[in-house]
């Protein structure tokens, strides 16, 4: 998704959100791969990656408690570097 975070993917949950800065992405396929892996993390409801901005918006399921580091590790296993934006 190069047109912006969640350009054509609406969030399905109203839980907490975090933004991660992600480096190493080169194309839309990178973003889709990251979204697929992040959405497999227990407690994550939705992931929307903007490759151009180098950011991933993660929406957690209502009431879920997920450490940002767990999501960053899932992204790192793909070969990218991710850390929360403060």
C-alpha positions, 0 to 999 in steps of 0.5 A: 500500500503506497497510497497511505496507511490502510488505504483500502483496508479498513480496521476491523477492531477498535482496540489500541493502535501502535505505529512501527517504523520499518526499514528494508522494504522495497515494494508493495509485496514487502508490505503485504508480507509484513501485514500477513505476518503481523496479523498472525501475532495473537492479539493483533486484529489488523496491520496496515503497512505503508511502504513509501512512509516506512510505517506499519499501523498495528491495531490490536483486538479489543482488550488484547495485551501485546508488547510492541516488541513481539510485533517487531520481532515478527517483522524482524524474522522476515529480515526487516527492522522495526521499532515503535514510533514515539 
